[in-house]
């Protein structure tokens, strides 16, 4: 078990991020000590944190990521493909704009 500070260091984030994820039920600690309030995480939860960050990197908001957890793999794949289409559209528009300035 890792204390929140150690888990945050391992994840490369702040303890405030982990507390926020706990508050919104995105990534709950494995154990919360009732007396001290200390949060403890397992090393396995690192994979969950990495997945959250991967979704954020492609443009999903934390509220959307929470909803993804309720879906099956096929539905999540569909939403990722929709996100890719959206990002491709933005990239195409950016390239068009860039060409105006290069030409």
Secondary structure in CASP SS format (residue, H / E / C, confidence):
PFRMAT SS
TARGET T0000
AUTHOR 0000-0000-0000
METHOD secondary structure of the structure
MODEL  1
X C 1.00
X E 1.00
X E 1.00
X H 1.00
X H 1.00
X H 1.00
X H 1.00
X H 1.00
X H 1.00
X H 1.00
X H 1.00
X C 1.00
X C 1.00
X C 1.00
X H 1.00
X H 1.00
X H 1.00
X H 1.00
X H 1.00
X H 1.00
X H 1.00
X H 1.00
X H 1.00
X C 1.00
X C 1.00
X C 1.00
X C 1.00
X C 1.00
X C 1.00
X C 1.00
X E 1.00
X E 1.00
X C 1.00
X C 1.00
X C 1.00
X C 1.00
X C 1.00
X C 1.00
X E 1.00
X E 1.00
X E 1.00
X C 1.00
X C 1.00
X C 1.00
X H 1.00
X H 1.00
X H 1.00
X H 1.00
X H 1.00
X H 1.00
X H 1.00
X H 1.00
X H 1.00
X H 1.00
X H 1.00
X H 1.00
X H 1.00
X C 1.00
X C 1.00
X C 1.00
X C 1.00
X H 1.00
X H 1.00
X H 1.00
X H 1.00
X H 1.00
X H 1.00
X H 1.00
X C 1.00
X C 1.00
X C 1.00
X C 1.00
X H 1.00
X H 1.00
X H 1.00
X H 1.00
X H 1.00
X H 1.00
X H 1.00
X H 1.00
X H 1.00
X H 1.00
X H 1.00
X H 1.00
X H 1.00
X H 1.00
X H 1.00
X H 1.00
X H 1.00
X H 1.00
X H 1.00
X H 1.00
X H 1.00
X H 1.00
X H 1.00
X H 1.00
X H 1.00
X H 1.00
X H 1.00
X H 1.00
X H 1.00
X H 1.00
X C 1.00
END
